[in-house]
Amino acid sequence: MCGIAGAFHFGPGVGGDDLADGARRMAVALAHRGPDDSGVWTDAAAGVALSHRRLSIVDLSALGHQPMVSSSRRYVVAFNGEIYNYRVLRDELSKGGGVFRGHSDTEVLLEAVEQWGIRVALERFNGMFALALWDASERALYLARDRFGEKPLYYGLFGGVLLFASELKAFRVHRSFEGRVDRGSLAQFLRYGYVPAPRTIFEGARKVPAASFVRIASRDTVDREPTPYWSLVDVACEARRRPFRGSDEDAIHDLDMRLRESIKLRMISDVPLGAFLSGGIDSSTVVSLMQAQSERAVQTFSIGFREEAYNEARWAKAIAEHLGTQHTELYVTPSEARDVIPRLPSMYDEPFADSSQIPTFLVSQLARRSVTVALSGDGGDELFGGYVRYFWAQALWRPLSVLPLPARAWVASALRHLRPADVDRIIGALEPVLPQRLRQRTPGEKLQKVVGLLSAKKEDDVYFHLVSIWREPEKLVHASEPKHALLQGEPLPLPDFTDRMMCADAVTYLPDDILVKLDRAAMAVSLEGRVPLLDPAVAAFAWSLPRRLKIRQGKGKWILREVLAKYVPRALFERPKAGFGVPVGAWIRGPLREWAEEQLSESRLRREGYLDSAPVREKWAAHLEGRTDAMFHLWAILMFESWLDAWQQPTRQAEPGPSPAQWARE
């Protein structure tokens, strides 16, 4: 895994030394993404510079050095990621006349572009990647990302200079960058807990969308819409037109085989490799199929917490013992977890409010002590129906939709008086007699979500409510633009409500939250994370499956559970979904209260001028008094304020970050 950065100057000519120096400083800001090697390539006449930081994974020799020039010298690439099917493509390209010096997938990428062109090459790649490709013949720069958006890529025009990089921190060290907060993006962040693509928190900066490429040949082409080369929505629609027709047993077998092949591809590495093991369905399935195909014990890693509601480490350990993996676990104290919070703004570059970013960083830090590559179970919820909202939303909407809105408003008013802590105690007392499918962690918090659903007018409003933190953030952010929904408000062409929810999550929440969380946390410690459930063949097969093979008897991921049951006893994994969070709601009432109070103070909010202090203070007071659980609302504000503190500090000359060994010792 690597970091890429660079610039394309459209104004007056710039000297080669200045070009190289700017690109070098951008690369140094990304040193954590690639501590093993670095390189800069420039074309002063064209005003373009590419830079690269390398984390050596495949072909550790100097023949993998980047930026890399193609055999014809027409193309130059700075590449971040892995092309898992590069060996198959290499054989095909060799038959077409391709000659290779080394064994890296970067060489295969360049030869594929030479023989097939950029679009066809991207369509043929099975991998996770972001790339910047300079075409010297057309004098055009191509920026592209993988199908699911596993690897990040930002770009923007500032003062006549196009900047691009794996992370926004590389923009900051370039003298052309203007870092003004985009208030519309801030409102979107407060709604979702992340800034949805293609926006970023900065005016003028944007994300290359997943499964797309941008061609930039002049200043006028910067604002053109990216070109998609693949569409998960199209895959879903096509799969629904041609659904899987076999038996349940056939489906289980076929999924097992597809997952085996995907995991086998992602186990190719010239450096030590392992896996995250949380004890949940997804990571346990990945580890089971890794171990089934490995001649030695797979290295697995998990983080444990003393807070029982947030701890799955004991289940991870039991599964590891059953599979015979070489397991490492670390129980983290609340203070150790809280110590990560000051690092988050520089780690994520944008405000980011998924609190599981903390344990994700901690397990990445743990794994990096032993391995350079770790497989993750991310993606299973979106493809196989794992989120609670998929089977609760529709079940709740049916009875609610027959009630008149005034009646629903009356019920909502009554339920709002119930304190979440009281609901948790009542449900906890009833738990011994409740069916397992009705047992939920933090039921008081979930009841508050139900209260909000009472104002929904149609099915899609239910989904929009469930994924929203602040429901009207444009009223909270001063001078922000009117709200817009995910996907720019366009309805997905899928008739089934559950399908629409899953597809919307897969093209928004997955790339902009889940995969961002994994990439930044892992790369902060120079660890490569791989996501085998997001293989295109696995995704297409998942979408071909009828809902009964995903959601059954009030539980999601039925078919994944059946695959896992071939390798692990059900008693080790059949339990309520726990997630991967931390108790930030309790922390900000307790040991973090002083810090939170300072961040949320009325004087501070008024002085900054971004947020209306009244609703923030109201939420804070209600949370402290236990009248509501405003953990998500407040964590979003706290993450923005912490980010603002970090990014308002004077820009410093980029210096190499701590080495992986230093991270591991901390």
Sequence and secondary structure as in RCSB ss.txt:
>XXXX:A:sequence
MCGIAGAFHFGPGVGGDDLADGARRMAVALAHRGPDDSGVWTDAAAGVALSHRRLSIVDLSALGHQPMVSSSRRY
VVAFNGEIYNYRVLRDELSKGGGVFRGHSDTEVLLEAVEQWGIRVALERFNGMFALALWDASERALYLARDRFGE
KPLYYGLFGGVLLFASELKAFRVHRSFEGRVDRGSLAQFLRYGYVPAPRTIFEGARKVPAASFVRIASRDTVDRE
PTPYWSLVDVACEARRRPFRGSDEDAIHDLDMRLRESIKLRMISDVPLGAFLSGGIDSSTVVSLMQAQSERAVQT
FSIGFREEAYNEARWAKAIAEHLGTQHTELYVTPSEARDVIPRLPSMYDEPFADSSQIPTFLVSQLARRSVTVAL
SGDGGDELFGGYVRYFWAQALWRPLSVLPLPARAWVASALRHLRPADVDRIIGALEPVLPQRLRQRTPGEKLQKV
VGLLSAKKEDDVYFHLVSIWREPEKLVHASEPKHALLQGEPLPLPDFTDRMMCADAVTYLPDDILVKLDRAAMAV
SLEGRVPLLDPAVAAFAWSLPRRLKIRQGKGKWILREVLAKYVPRALFERPKAGFGVPVGAWIRGPLREWAEEQL
SESRLRREGYLDSAPVREKWAAHLEGRTDAMFHLWAILMFESWLDAWQQPTRQAEPGPSPAQWARE
>XXXX:A:secstr
 EEEEEEEE SS   HHHHHHHHHHHHHTTGGG BSEEEEEEETTTTEEEEEEE   S  SGGG SSEE TTSSE
EEEEEEEETTHHHHHHHHHHTT   SS  HHHHHHHHHHHH HHHHHHH  EEEEEEEEETTTTEEEEEE SS  
S  EEEEETTEEEEESSTHHHHTSTT    B HHHHHHHHHHSS  TTB SBTTEEE  TTEEEEESSGGGTTS 
 EES  HHHHHHHHHHS   S HHHHHHHHHHHHHHHHHHTT  SS EEEE  SSHHHHHHHHHHHHT SS  EE
EEEEESSGGG  HHHHHHHHHHHT EEEEEEE HHHHHTTGGGHHHHHSS    TTHHHHHHHHHHHHTT SEEE
  TTHHHHHT SHHHHHHHHHHHHHHTS HHHHHHHHHHHTTS HHHHHHHHHHHGGGS GGG  SSHHHHHHHH
HHHTT  SHHHHHHHHT SSSSHHHHBTT      GGGG   S SSHHHHHHHHIIIIIIIIIIHHHHHHHHHTT
T EEE GGG HHHHHHHHHS GGGT BTTBS HHHHHHHTTTS GGGT S    S   HHHHHHTTTHHHHHHHT
 HHHHHHH SB HHHHHHHHHHHHHTSS  HHHHHHHHHHHHHHHHHTS          HHHHHH 
